[in-house]
Amino acid sequence: MEIALLQGPFTVEDYHRMAEVGLLGEDDRVELIEGQVVRMSPVGSRHAGCVNLLTRLLVERCGDRAVVAVQNPMRLGVRSEPQPDLAVLRPRSDSYRRAHPGPEDALLVIEVADTTLAYDRGLKAPLYGRHGIAETWVVDLEGDRIEVHQEPGPEGYARVETVRRGAELRVPGLPGLAIGADEILG
């Protein structure tokens, strides 16, 4: 389970300053969630394998129509900079070198949950919804299903659908791009 590493609240600028002065190292597995620096869980083999598989599928199928970001920061307002497992982003001429993507750049965010389902479902998905990200998938490896979160709003997502094997998921904003639940779940 994720725990607050440093007690905030901190802004994204504070968080970046902590890294600049050495309080946070480049290899520290942390993210800023609602002003708190939170330690991320270790990545197990099932989780890593699913992220690798999704990366390959999305890169192949998106081609030049989108950027597939893997475990990279995304700025959400002044107090959150999570690192979703994957984000399908609108192409940008600088490939996001000048600044991390924000909600307006995201077509889809994906969290893979092996041991972190409560955190991904209860904290991160609503955070993405509150910031207006059109769609979030939570891949529940233990439950062998995918939760599709849609209709973002002030409370998170208004609609959550559970997708099981045999179903197909469509990537918003990319007509014709579909991935089978069986492909994702392995």
N, CA, C and O of each residue as an XYZ file, in Angstrom:
744
protein
N       0.843     -1.182      0.000
C       0.000      0.000      0.000
C       0.883      1.239      0.000
O       1.938      1.253      0.635
N       0.457      2.274     -0.708
C       1.208      3.510     -0.815
C       1.078      4.306      0.472
O       0.003      4.362      1.069
N       2.168      4.917      0.893
C       2.148      5.748      2.099
C       2.777      7.099      1.778
O       3.638      7.212      0.906
N       2.327      8.112      2.499
C       2.917      9.437      2.320
C       4.352      9.393      2.832
O       4.602      8.982      3.965
N       5.275      9.809      2.007
C       6.686      9.784      2.345
C       7.079     11.070      3.078
O       7.792     11.029      4.081
N       6.614     12.192      2.573
C       6.856     13.497      3.178
C       5.494     14.155      3.373
O       4.650     14.133      2.477
N       5.293     14.731      4.534
C       4.006     15.351      4.814
C       3.937     16.731      4.189
O       4.800     17.573      4.436
N       2.919     16.963      3.386
C       2.711     18.234      2.704
C       1.669     19.058      3.444
O       1.536     18.936      4.662
N       0.956     19.864      2.751
C       0.835     19.824      1.294
C       1.972     20.555      0.588
O       2.499     21.562      1.060
N       2.323     19.990     -0.576
C       3.343     20.567     -1.436
C       2.725     20.893     -2.785
O       1.745     20.274     -3.201
N       3.309     21.870     -3.461
C       2.927     22.161     -4.840
C       3.849     21.376     -5.764
O       4.844     20.801     -5.322
N       3.513     21.358     -7.044
C       4.385     20.722     -8.030
C       5.743     21.413     -8.028
O       6.774     20.753     -8.155
N       5.751     22.743     -7.885
C       7.022     23.474     -7.845
C       7.853     23.057     -6.629
O       9.064     22.874     -6.751
N       7.220     22.901     -5.448
C       7.924     22.413     -4.251
C       8.535     21.037     -4.510
O       9.685     20.770     -4.161
N       7.745     20.185     -5.123
C       8.148     18.812     -5.429
C       9.392     18.815     -6.323
O      10.337     18.064     -6.079
N       9.389     19.651     -7.344
C      10.544     19.739     -8.246
C      11.761     20.325     -7.522
O      12.892     19.904     -7.767
N      11.530     21.291     -6.636
C      12.635     21.855     -5.855
C      13.254     20.800     -4.937
O      14.472     20.771     -4.760
N      12.422     19.938     -4.353
C      12.944     18.863     -3.496
C      13.914     17.973     -4.281
O      14.930     17.526     -3.749
N      13.590     17.727     -5.536
C      14.491     16.927     -6.378
C      15.764     17.710     -6.693
O      16.862     17.153     -6.659
N      15.621     18.985     -6.996
C      16.785     19.813     -7.341
C      17.795     19.891     -6.199
O      19.002     19.892     -6.440
N      17.312     19.956     -4.958
C      18.228     20.072     -3.809
C      18.634     18.716     -3.226
O      19.393     18.665     -2.258
N      18.138     17.620     -3.804
C      18.567     16.298     -3.379
C      17.711     15.607     -2.337
O      18.061     14.518     -1.882
N      16.592     16.214     -1.945
C      15.699     15.524     -1.003
C      15.042     14.307     -1.661
O      14.759     13.306     -1.001
N      14.811     14.409     -2.940
C      14.276     13.294     -3.713
C      15.277     12.964     -4.802
O      15.768     13.856     -5.494
N      15.579     11.687     -4.955
C      16.529     11.260     -5.973
C      15.832     10.833     -7.244
O      14.638     10.532     -7.246
N      16.588     10.811     -8.317
C      16.059     10.428     -9.628
C      15.473      9.021     -9.615
O      14.525      8.738    -10.349
N      16.022      8.145     -8.797
C      15.550      6.766     -8.752
C      14.483      6.508     -7.686
O      13.998      5.383     -7.561
N      14.116      7.533     -6.922
C      13.058      7.366     -5.923
C      11.739      7.110     -6.634
O      11.368      7.837     -7.556
N      11.037      6.076     -6.199
C       9.734      5.751     -6.793
C       8.659      6.481     -6.002
O       8.029      5.914     -5.108
N       8.460      7.752     -6.349
C       7.470      8.591     -5.673
C       6.680      9.381     -6.708
O       7.107      9.555     -7.850
N       5.520      9.851     -6.275
C       4.712     10.745     -7.090
C       4.004     11.720     -6.166
O       3.844     11.446     -4.976
N       3.585     12.846     -6.700
C       2.887     13.861     -5.923
C       1.397     13.716     -6.184
O       0.934     13.881     -7.312
N       0.646     13.404     -5.119
C      -0.802     13.207     -5.221
C      -1.482     14.120     -4.213
O      -1.290     13.979     -3.005
N      -2.272     15.051     -4.712
C      -3.021     15.981     -3.857
C      -2.135     16.613     -2.782
O      -2.529     16.727     -1.621
N      -0.924     17.024     -3.194
C      -0.026     17.727     -2.285
C       0.848     16.843     -1.413
O       1.655     17.359     -0.639
N       0.712     15.529     -1.514
C       1.500     14.604     -0.699
C       2.490     13.839     -1.580
O       2.136     13.373     -2.664
N       3.716     13.716     -1.110
C       4.710     12.895     -1.798
C       4.464     11.460     -1.342
O       4.633     11.122     -0.170
N       4.064     10.633     -2.292
C       3.637      9.268     -1.985
C       4.623      8.274     -2.597
O       5.012      8.389     -3.759
N       5.010      7.302     -1.784
C       5.887      6.227     -2.257
C       5.043      5.265     -3.102
O       3.948      4.872     -2.700
N       5.557      4.897     -4.257
C       4.860      3.951     -5.123
C       5.299      2.532     -4.765
O       6.424      2.309     -4.319
N       4.406      1.600     -4.963
C       4.702      0.198     -4.668
C       5.757     -0.347     -5.617
O       5.891      0.134     -6.742
N       6.511     -1.350     -5.167
C       7.439     -2.018     -6.082
C       6.666     -2.648     -7.245
O       5.507     -3.034     -7.094
N       7.313     -2.744     -8.388
C       6.679     -3.289     -9.579
C       6.990     -4.770     -9.679
O       8.149     -5.162     -9.815
N       5.942     -5.596     -9.610
C       6.095     -7.036     -9.744
C       6.132     -7.456    -11.211
O       5.893     -6.646    -12.106
N       6.433     -8.719    -11.442
C       6.559     -9.246    -12.803
C       5.269     -9.159    -13.597
O       5.287     -8.787    -14.770
N       4.135     -9.502    -12.964
C       2.848     -9.438    -13.695
C       2.545     -8.015    -14.129
O       2.121     -7.775    -15.259
N       2.765     -7.079    -13.228
C       2.524     -5.664    -13.527
C       3.438     -5.202    -14.663
O       2.969     -4.618    -15.640
N       4.731     -5.462    -14.536
C       5.698     -5.042    -15.553
C       5.381     -5.670    -16.907
O       5.441     -5.000    -17.938
N       5.046     -6.954    -16.899
C       4.716     -7.641    -18.147
C       3.501     -7.041    -18.829
O       3.481     -6.895    -20.051
N       2.487     -6.691    -18.050
C       1.276     -6.081    -18.613
C       1.592     -4.699    -19.190
O       1.108     -4.356    -20.269
N       2.396     -3.907    -18.484
C       2.792     -2.588    -18.984
C       3.591     -2.749    -20.283
O       3.381     -1.998    -21.235
N       4.497     -3.716    -20.324
C       5.267     -3.964    -21.550
C       4.367     -4.343    -22.711
O       4.533     -3.846    -23.825
N       3.416     -5.223    -22.448
C       2.494     -5.667    -23.489
C       1.639     -4.505    -23.996
O       1.501     -4.312    -25.203
N       1.068     -3.737    -23.074
C       0.260     -2.579    -23.457
C       1.078     -1.555    -24.233
O       0.585     -0.957    -25.189
N       2.311     -1.357    -23.826
C       3.181     -0.417    -24.534
C       3.347     -0.846    -25.989
O       3.186     -0.041    -26.907
N       3.666     -2.111    -26.186
C       3.854     -2.619    -27.552
C       2.584     -2.474    -28.366
O       2.620     -1.980    -29.493
N       1.451     -2.903    -27.802
C       0.177     -2.821    -28.523
C      -0.178     -1.381    -28.883
O      -0.572     -1.097    -30.014
N      -0.038     -0.482    -27.924
C      -0.417      0.911    -28.172
C       0.519      1.588    -29.167
O       0.056      2.317    -30.044
N       1.821      1.362    -29.048
C       2.764      1.972    -29.986
C       2.484      1.475    -31.407
O       2.449      2.266    -32.350
N       2.284      0.159    -31.554
C       1.998     -0.405    -32.881
C       0.722      0.176    -33.466
O       0.683      0.542    -34.641
N      -0.316      0.261    -32.656
C      -1.634      0.655    -33.176
C      -1.835      2.158    -33.269
O      -2.606      2.627    -34.106
N      -1.162      2.910    -32.434
C      -1.291      4.372    -32.499
C      -0.443      4.945    -33.623
O      -0.833      5.920    -34.265
N       0.707      4.348    -33.860
C       1.608      4.895    -34.870
C       1.927      6.345    -34.564
O       2.258      6.686    -33.428
N       1.829      7.202    -35.573
C       2.122      8.627    -35.415
C       0.924      9.428    -34.914
O       1.023     10.641    -34.727
N      -0.196      8.762    -34.697
C      -1.409      9.490    -34.284
C      -1.380      9.894    -32.817
O      -2.174     10.735    -32.397
N      -0.481      9.312    -32.032
C      -0.422      9.620    -30.601
C       0.972      9.301    -30.062
O       1.754      8.581    -30.683
N       1.251      9.856    -28.899
C       2.474      9.550    -28.160
C       2.071      8.610    -27.023
O       1.111      8.884    -26.303
N       2.787      7.527    -26.863
C       2.534      6.606    -25.764
C       3.613      6.851    -24.709
O       4.789      6.559    -24.926
N       3.196      7.387    -23.574
C       4.121      7.691    -22.480
C       4.024      6.583    -21.441
O       2.929      6.209    -21.022
N       5.170      6.064    -21.029
C       5.215      4.947    -20.099
C       5.796      5.417    -18.768
O       6.964      5.797    -18.689
N       4.972      5.386    -17.731
C       5.361      5.719    -16.359
C       6.087      7.065    -16.279
O       7.073      7.215    -15.557
N       5.573      8.041    -17.041
C       6.112      9.391    -17.034
C       5.169     10.327    -16.287
O       3.969     10.062    -16.209
N       5.698     11.420    -15.737
C       4.863     12.357    -14.988
C       3.819     13.051    -15.860
O       4.017     13.274    -17.055
N       2.716     13.378    -15.222
C       1.647     14.152    -15.841
C       1.227     15.212    -14.825
O       0.881     14.888    -13.689
N       1.258     16.458    -15.232
C       0.916     17.534    -14.306
C      -0.600     17.733    -14.266
O      -1.246     17.961    -15.289
N      -1.141     17.638    -13.055
C      -2.579     17.829    -12.845
C      -2.765     18.948    -11.823
O      -2.808     18.693    -10.619
N      -2.873     20.158    -12.294
C      -3.056     21.281    -11.392
C      -1.776     21.616    -10.651
O      -0.681     21.257    -11.084
N      -1.924     22.313     -9.523
C      -0.746     22.781     -8.781
C      -0.277     21.810     -7.710
O       0.811     21.997     -7.164
N      -1.063     20.767     -7.384
C      -0.698     19.875     -6.272
C      -0.586     18.393     -6.640
O      -0.451     17.548     -5.756
N      -0.639     18.076     -7.912
C      -0.535     16.657     -8.288
C       0.311     16.470     -9.541
O       0.152     17.175    -10.537
N       1.210     15.502     -9.460
C       2.004     15.077    -10.604
C       2.182     13.557    -10.526
O       3.256     13.059    -10.191
N       1.092     12.828    -10.846
C       1.184     11.366    -10.808
C       2.009     10.842    -11.983
O       2.325     11.569    -12.925
N       2.343      9.561    -11.894
C       3.049      8.878    -12.971
C       2.214      7.671    -13.384
O       2.457      6.556    -12.922
N       1.233      7.894    -14.253
C       0.410      6.755    -14.681
C       1.265      5.705    -15.388
O       2.304      6.017    -15.969
N       0.809      4.466    -15.326
C       1.556      3.406    -16.001
C       1.696      3.707    -17.485
O       2.776      3.551    -18.055
N       0.602      4.139    -18.114
C       0.649      4.528    -19.523
C      -0.284      5.707    -19.740
O      -1.310      5.842    -19.073
N       0.090      6.550    -20.679
C      -0.787      7.633    -21.107
C      -0.696      7.720    -22.624
O       0.395      7.725    -23.194
N      -1.850      7.788    -23.268
C      -1.907      8.002    -24.710
C      -2.176      9.496    -24.882
O      -3.223     10.011    -24.490
N      -1.201     10.169    -25.479
C      -1.209     11.634    -25.547
C      -1.348     12.136    -26.971
O      -0.958     11.465    -27.927
N      -1.913     13.332    -27.094
C      -1.950     14.001    -28.387
C      -0.503     14.274    -28.820
O       0.336     14.623    -27.989
N      -0.214     14.118    -30.099
C       1.140     14.432    -30.555
C       1.448     15.913    -30.320
O       0.568     16.768    -30.427
N       2.687     16.194    -30.004
C       3.134     17.566    -29.807
C       4.514     17.690    -30.447
O       5.328     16.774    -30.333
N       4.782     18.784    -31.104
C       6.022     18.935    -31.877
C       7.284     18.741    -31.032
O       8.312     18.309    -31.553
N       7.217     19.054    -29.742
C       8.403     18.911    -28.885
C       8.475     17.555    -28.180
O       9.384     17.327    -27.382
N       7.536     16.660    -28.462
C       7.484     15.336    -27.814
C       7.489     15.454    -26.288
O       7.998     14.575    -25.594
N       6.923     16.541    -25.777
C       6.795     16.803    -24.338
C       8.143     17.051    -23.670
O       8.321     16.727    -22.496
N       9.084     17.615    -24.399
C      10.387     17.970    -23.829
C      10.326     19.276    -23.046
O      11.035     19.432    -22.052
N       9.489     20.214    -23.481
C       9.415     21.522    -22.815
C       8.627     21.475    -21.512
O       8.900     22.238    -20.586
N       7.660     20.587    -21.445
C       6.830     20.498    -20.238
C       6.111     19.152    -20.216
O       5.804     18.571    -21.257
N       5.852     18.678    -19.001
C       5.076     17.447    -18.860
C       3.675     17.670    -19.414
O       3.172     18.793    -19.409
N       3.049     16.602    -19.891
C       1.681     16.745    -20.377
C       0.731     17.081    -19.237
O       0.996     16.793    -18.069
N      -0.373     17.695    -19.610
C      -1.452     17.977    -18.675
C      -2.704     17.260    -19.136
O      -2.666     16.522    -20.121
N      -3.809     17.463    -18.444
C      -5.051     16.771    -18.784
C      -5.510     17.017    -20.215
O      -6.084     16.131    -20.847
N      -5.258     18.223    -20.728
C      -5.693     18.560    -22.084
C      -4.933     17.759    -23.146
O      -5.380     17.674    -24.290
N      -3.812     17.184    -22.783
C      -3.003     16.401    -23.719
C      -3.387     14.927    -23.753
O      -3.056     14.224    -24.708
N      -4.075     14.458    -22.729
C      -4.328     13.016    -22.567
C      -5.599     12.567    -23.277
O      -6.676     13.126    -23.068
N      -5.456     11.559    -24.110
C      -6.609     10.892    -24.702
C      -7.075      9.761    -23.790
O      -8.270      9.479    -23.691
N      -6.119      9.120    -23.128
C      -6.393      7.955    -22.286
C      -5.252      7.812    -21.281
O      -4.086      8.022    -21.614
N      -5.606      7.453    -20.051
C      -4.620      7.115    -19.022
C      -4.922      5.695    -18.569
O      -6.084      5.323    -18.404
N      -3.872      4.902    -18.369
C      -4.041      3.507    -17.943
C      -3.214      3.263    -16.694
O      -2.028      3.587    -16.642
N      -3.860      2.686    -15.689
C      -3.171      2.205    -14.487
C      -3.303      0.688    -14.462
O      -4.392      0.154    -14.670
N      -2.207     -0.003    -14.211
C      -2.205     -1.453    -14.082
C      -2.112     -1.770    -12.602
O      -1.186     -1.327    -11.922
N      -3.075     -2.540    -12.101
C      -3.139     -2.846    -10.674
C      -2.937     -4.332    -10.436
O      -3.740     -5.163    -10.859
N      -1.848     -4.647     -9.752
C      -1.614     -6.009     -9.301
C      -1.901     -6.036     -7.802
O      -2.745     -6.802     -7.338
N      -1.195     -5.196     -7.050
C      -1.405     -5.101     -5.599
C      -1.945     -3.726     -5.195
O      -2.095     -3.450     -4.005
N      -2.239     -2.863     -6.174
C      -2.593     -1.470     -5.885
C      -4.008     -1.100     -6.318
O      -4.286      0.077     -6.549
N      -4.896     -2.060     -6.431
C      -6.233     -1.780     -6.956
C      -6.964     -0.699     -6.160
O      -7.533      0.216     -6.755
N      -6.962     -0.785     -4.850
C      -7.686      0.208     -4.041
C      -7.141      1.616     -4.281
O      -7.915      2.569     -4.367
N      -5.837      1.754     -4.387
C      -5.191      3.042     -4.628
C      -5.524      3.566     -6.029
O      -5.904      4.725     -6.193
N      -5.375      2.692     -7.041
C      -5.634      3.108     -8.418
C      -7.103      3.425     -8.648
O      -7.425      4.397     -9.332
N      -7.987      2.629     -8.094
C      -9.429      2.816     -8.265
C      -9.959      3.944     -7.380
O     -10.774      4.753     -7.823
N      -9.501      3.996     -6.149
C     -10.088      4.919     -5.187
C      -9.451      6.285     -5.123
O     -10.093      7.241     -4.688
N      -8.182      6.408     -5.552
C      -7.505      7.696     -5.463
C      -7.089      8.226     -6.835
O      -7.410      9.362     -7.186
N      -6.381      7.415     -7.602
C      -5.837      7.922     -8.859
C      -6.899      8.104     -9.939
O      -6.925      9.150    -10.587
N      -7.772      7.129    -10.154
C      -8.801      7.296    -11.190
C      -9.680      8.519    -10.914
O      -9.901      9.311    -11.830
N     -10.195      8.707     -9.678
C     -10.984      9.922     -9.432
C     -10.176     11.210     -9.650
O     -10.724     12.212    -10.109
N      -8.881     11.186     -9.325
C      -8.020     12.342     -9.554
C      -7.980     12.680    -11.046
O      -8.111     13.844    -11.425
N      -7.800     11.674    -11.880
C      -7.782     11.899    -13.325
C      -9.129     12.460    -13.795
O      -9.166     13.369    -14.625
N     -10.218     11.927    -13.273
C     -11.549     12.408    -13.644
C     -11.778     13.851    -13.237
O     -12.312     14.642    -14.014
N     -11.374     14.200    -12.014
C     -11.544     15.580    -11.533
C     -10.770     16.577    -12.387
O     -11.147     17.745    -12.484
N      -9.706     16.120    -12.995
C      -8.901     17.011    -13.836
C      -9.296     16.945    -15.305
O      -8.635     17.546    -16.151
N     -10.372     16.218    -15.615
C     -10.940     16.257    -16.954
C     -10.343     15.318    -17.973
O     -10.568     15.498    -19.170
N      -9.585     14.313    -17.541
C      -9.064     13.332    -18.496
C     -10.234     12.478    -18.973
O     -10.953     11.884    -18.169
N     -10.412     12.428    -20.281
C     -11.608     11.829    -20.877
C     -11.865     10.387    -20.434
O     -13.007     10.004    -20.177
N     -10.810      9.602    -20.349
C     -11.013      8.184    -20.031
C      -9.795      7.613    -19.317
O      -8.653      7.932    -19.650
N     -10.056      6.768    -18.337
C      -9.013      6.047    -17.608
C      -9.388      4.572    -17.566
O     -10.534      4.215    -17.288
N      -8.413      3.729    -17.843
C      -8.593      2.288    -17.676
C      -7.797      1.851    -16.459
O      -6.641      2.236    -16.291
N      -8.421      1.047    -15.616
C      -7.718      0.404    -14.510
C      -7.721     -1.088    -14.818
O      -8.763     -1.742    -14.778
N      -6.545     -1.614    -15.123
C      -6.401     -3.033    -15.451
C      -6.222     -3.779    -14.137
O      -5.182     -3.664    -13.487
N      -7.234     -4.539    -13.749
C      -7.246     -5.303    -12.499
C      -6.729     -6.705    -12.794
O      -7.491     -7.580    -13.207
N      -5.438     -6.916    -12.582
C      -4.836     -8.206    -12.913
C      -5.375     -9.328    -12.040
O      -5.612    -10.434    -12.526
N      -5.571     -9.056    -10.768
C      -6.083    -10.087     -9.849
C      -7.527    -10.461    -10.196
O      -7.887    -11.637    -10.155
N      -8.343     -9.480    -10.531
C      -9.748     -9.719    -10.868
C      -9.971    -10.109    -12.314
O     -11.100    -10.411    -12.702
N      -8.906    -10.108    -13.133
C      -8.977    -10.503    -14.535
C     -10.029     -9.686    -15.289
O     -10.874    -10.233    -15.997
N      -9.954     -8.352    -15.117
C     -10.920     -7.458    -15.753
C     -10.307     -6.068    -15.901
O      -9.241     -5.775    -15.360
N     -11.001     -5.237    -16.638
C     -10.560     -3.855    -16.862
C     -11.727     -2.943    -16.538
O     -12.837     -3.149    -17.029
N     -11.480     -1.941    -15.717
C     -12.494     -0.937    -15.422
C     -12.271      0.246    -16.351
O     -11.166      0.783    -16.430
N     -13.323      0.650    -17.052
C     -13.254      1.791    -17.957
C     -14.006      2.937    -17.290
O     -15.216      2.864    -17.077
N     -13.267      3.999    -16.963
C     -13.821      5.166    -16.279
C     -14.031      6.264    -17.319
O     -13.097      6.663    -18.014
N     -15.288      6.752    -17.415
C     -15.640      7.763    -18.412
C     -16.500      8.855    -17.780
O     -16.960      8.731    -16.645
N     -16.703      9.919    -18.543
C     -17.504     11.067    -18.131
C     -16.908     11.760    -16.904
O     -17.466     11.705    -15.808
N     -15.757     12.415    -17.115
C     -15.080     13.092    -16.003
C     -15.883     14.272    -15.471
O     -16.626     14.927    -16.202
N     -15.713     14.522    -14.184
C     -16.394     15.639    -13.546
C     -15.775     15.949    -12.206
O     -14.770     15.343    -11.834
N     -16.362     16.892    -11.463
C     -15.780     17.350    -10.194
C     -15.607     16.256     -9.146
O     -14.752     16.381     -8.270
N     -16.390     15.196     -9.213
C     -16.294     14.108     -8.235
C     -15.478     12.916     -8.751
O     -15.346     11.907     -8.059
N     -14.942     13.033     -9.946
C     -14.232     11.910    -10.559
C     -14.935     11.534    -11.845
O     -15.236     12.400    -12.666
N     -15.197     10.264    -12.028
C     -15.878      9.795    -13.224
C     -17.311      9.401    -12.881
O     -17.560      8.739    -11.873
N     -18.249      9.815    -13.732
C     -19.662      9.514    -13.507
C     -20.021      8.103    -13.958
O     -21.003      7.525    -13.492
N     -19.221      7.553    -14.867
C     -19.558      6.239    -15.414
C     -18.352      5.315    -15.328
O     -17.258      5.671    -15.767
N     -18.554      4.128    -14.762
C     -17.510      3.104    -14.686
C     -18.104      1.806    -15.194
O     -19.123      1.333    -14.690
N     -17.456      1.238    -16.196
C     -17.914     -0.016    -16.794
C     -16.832     -1.066    -16.591
O     -15.648     -0.780    -16.763
N     -17.229     -2.270    -16.229
C     -16.281     -3.370    -16.082
C     -16.282     -4.170    -17.380
O     -17.325     -4.617    -17.858
N     -15.090     -4.336    -17.934
C     -14.918     -5.056    -19.187
C     -14.198     -6.364    -18.882
O     -13.188     -6.386    -18.178
N     -14.729     -7.434    -19.415
C     -14.139     -8.761    -19.183
C     -13.600     -9.333    -20.495
O     -13.753     -8.745    -21.565
N     -12.982    -10.470    -20.375
C     -12.445    -11.150    -21.557
C     -13.519    -11.285    -22.642
O     -14.701    -11.466    -22.351
N     -13.083    -11.195    -23.878
C     -13.982    -11.299    -25.012
C     -14.463     -9.937    -25.509
O     -14.954     -9.824    -26.632
N     -14.323     -8.912    -24.684
C     -14.760     -7.563    -25.072
C     -13.613     -6.825    -25.752
O     -12.456     -7.242    -25.696
N     -13.965     -5.726    -26.389
C     -12.991     -4.886    -27.050
C     -13.069     -3.479    -26.471
O     -14.156     -2.982    -26.178
N     -11.929     -2.847    -26.310
C     -11.873     -1.482    -25.804
C     -11.414     -0.561    -26.925
O     -10.539     -0.919    -27.714
N     -12.004      0.617    -26.992
C     -11.656      1.613    -28.006
C     -10.921      2.763    -27.334
O     -11.288      3.195    -26.242
N      -9.898      3.245    -27.987
C      -9.128      4.366    -27.457
C      -9.807      5.655    -27.914
O      -9.938      5.891    -29.115
N     -10.239      6.491    -26.967
C     -10.929      7.719    -27.339
C     -10.032      8.654    -28.156
O      -8.833      8.772    -27.904
N     -10.641      9.304    -29.125
C      -9.910     10.260    -29.950
C      -9.105      9.630    -31.070
O      -8.490     10.342    -31.863
N      -9.099      8.308    -31.149
C      -8.366      7.608    -32.207
C      -9.304      6.617    -32.890
O      -9.303      5.430    -32.564
N     -10.096      7.100    -33.830
C     -11.068      6.233    -34.501
C     -10.414      4.978    -35.071
O      -9.339      5.028    -35.670
N     -11.089      3.862    -34.869
C     -10.619      2.597    -35.400
C      -9.595      1.876    -34.543
O      -9.228      0.741    -34.845
N      -9.129      2.514    -33.483
C      -8.134      1.857    -32.640
C      -8.841      1.080    -31.537
O      -9.483      1.659    -30.660
N      -8.713     -0.223    -31.597
C      -9.334     -1.092    -30.602
C      -8.312     -2.103    -30.098
O      -7.395     -2.505    -30.814
N      -8.499     -2.501    -28.841
C      -7.653     -3.525    -28.229
C      -8.567     -4.490    -27.501
O      -9.457     -4.069    -26.763
N      -8.357     -5.761    -27.699
C      -9.159     -6.770    -27.023
C      -8.752     -6.912    -25.566
O      -7.570     -6.840    -25.230
N      -9.737     -7.114    -24.708
C      -9.461     -7.318    -23.283
C      -8.540     -8.522    -23.098
O      -7.677     -8.510    -22.221
N      -8.715     -9.558    -23.917
C      -7.862    -10.737    -23.818
C      -6.393    -10.390    -24.117
O      -5.482    -10.955    -23.511
N      -6.174     -9.469    -25.045
C      -4.805     -9.054    -25.360
C      -4.157     -8.380    -24.160
O      -2.982     -8.609    -23.871
N      -4.921     -7.552    -23.464
C      -4.401     -6.813    -22.321
C      -4.165     -7.735    -21.135
O      -3.125     -7.659    -20.480
N      -5.118     -8.593    -20.862
C      -5.056     -9.444    -19.679
C      -4.116    -10.634    -19.850
O      -3.730    -11.263    -18.865
N      -3.747    -10.949    -21.089
C      -2.793    -12.038    -21.351
C      -3.416    -13.394    -21.273
O      -2.733    -14.399    -21.471
